Amino acid sequence: MDIDRVVLSAKQKALRINLNQDLYGTFAEIGAGQEVVRHFFQAGGASGTIAKTISAYDKDFSDAIYGQENKGRYVCKPRLAKMLDYEYNLIEERLTRDKHPTKRFFAFANTVATINFHKTIQGHGWFGVKFQTEPGKAANSVILHVRFHENDALLQQASGGVLGVNLIYGCFFFYKKPKDLLKSLYDNLDRDQIEIDMIQMTGPDFEDVDNRLMSLQLVKNGMTDAVIFSPDGRNLQAADLLYKKNILAIRGSFRPVTKVNIDMIMKGYKMFEAENRVDPDNIQVLFEITLNNLKADGDIDEKDFLDRADILCSLGQTVLISNYQKYYKLVEYFSRYTKKRMGLIMGTNNLLDVFNEKYYRNLNGGILEAFGILFSRDLKMYLYPWRDSISGELLITDNAPIYPRLKPLYDYLIFNKRIIDIEDYDKDILDIYSRECLEMIREGSEGWEDMVPTYVDTIIKDKRLFGYSEDANAVKTSS
């Protein structure tokens, strides 16, 4: 909560919107999301704000209005998009500007499923607003996905009602400050109630908004633990991307992406797709950057984050930003969406951290509890050799320095092929380190171009990424 901003209650926000004679729109709520418009009716003065409210609760009736969904799912982004477009277009068709010259139209919609009776399926929902900031101006859209954490359907409905009010209010009063809009969604709510794991802002007033940065803000502000965005920069909902997929992930700083990173993913992917329990047509590759990694030099540098993202997106990769410093948390996250075989690609140096007991002192079962989470899933670790820059020793599974008391556990996983070496690696690139490459780029030293994949050096130079400067390179060359 910002100390310099007075946080209004849901009723106060609804009343302020109702008393604004220029705001006029439609509310469409299906499924369990029936609570948002109630706040506006109870606040008073709603007759000047609400053009129509509709609760298309029955699926057949909803289909008759908005059309059928191909996959038979109603709590999904395509359904929400259809609702917003249909209701907004209806307002513009039915109301002429001659009679309403100052009106700013909007359409709010949600589609929600709360926790089921047996409490085996947790609730979630999609919320969105399509709105004008000036009469006659093209509309903006803000769409978000929410996971409910309360253990009661009525409580989840109430939280959804407050969230919907916050969203509408934020769109009209904070659209010039997208980060403030994002933070305001949690007014009178907290993370124990709802988790916002995806947001997308589009439209003329959001032309300068990079939705990848909005994704980063979700993790940075503790609104969620992980976000995903596509190679074209679109924010993705995890369930849509990862559902019943064979997931292969590689974690790194990617600052910048080096030939080692590419060799790791290429060789690891080749081994993963050859697995009996892996469908080559159903693999989802993720390049993961942890929040802890982004804070390596102190607070998060958004420019540095976008530099990394630009490179990965240019290479056609899907990026995961997470707050999962420990691998078992990452695997637990993936397990929400799939029971199929998963793979993790890592260097031997990272494996040593996995087997370091100090990272599991917060768990009652210690390292055994963490490994129970890791390897009770259908998981394989693909180990890329790592050369110690000081001793020059090449570390693989056979000579990894595992603590003696953990060696039996390690041997068990090796014997059962849960941890396996990547053997056909490129021996000529093992001495490439991202940190050294980054320093060379910043200092204007020669030779870093040979450390990164083809075209990546061109991207870095053209976009001036990671502190690259032609002037610095020119000075080095002339001297």
Secondary structure as UniProt FT lines:
FT   TURN            3..4
FT   HELIX           10..18
FT   TURN            21..22
FT   STRAND          23..31
FT   HELIX           36..43
FT   HELIX           46..48
FT   STRAND          50..54
FT   HELIX           59..66
FT   TURN            70..71
FT   HELIX           77..94
FT   TURN            97..99
FT   TURN            101..102
FT   STRAND          104..113
FT   TURN            117..118
FT   STRAND          124..131
FT   TURN            135..136
FT   STRAND          140..148
FT   HELIX           153..173
FT   TURN            175..176
FT   HELIX           178..184
FT   TURN            185..188
FT   TURN            191..193
FT   STRAND          194..202
FT   HELIX           204..206
FT   TURN            207..208
FT   HELIX           211..220
FT   TURN            221..222
FT   STRAND          226..229
FT   TURN            231..232
FT   STRAND          235..236
FT   HELIX           238..242
FT   TURN            243..244
FT   STRAND          246..251
FT   TURN            255..256
FT   HELIX           259..273
FT   TURN            276..277
FT   HELIX           280..282
FT   STRAND          283..290
FT   HELIX           291..294
FT   TURN            295..297
FT   HELIX           302..314
FT   TURN            315..316
FT   STRAND          319..322
FT   HELIX           327..334
FT   TURN            335..337
FT   STRAND          342..347
FT   HELIX           348..354
FT   HELIX           357..360
FT   TURN            361..362
FT   TURN            364..365
FT   HELIX           366..375
FT   STRAND          379..384
FT   STRAND          386..387
FT   TURN            389..391
FT   STRAND          394..395
FT   TURN            397..399
FT   HELIX           404..406
FT   HELIX           407..415
FT   TURN            416..417
FT   STRAND          419..421
FT   HELIX           427..429
FT   TURN            430..431
FT   HELIX           434..443
FT   HELIX           448..451
FT   TURN            454..455
FT   HELIX           456..463
FT   HELIX           465..467
FT   HELIX           470..478
//
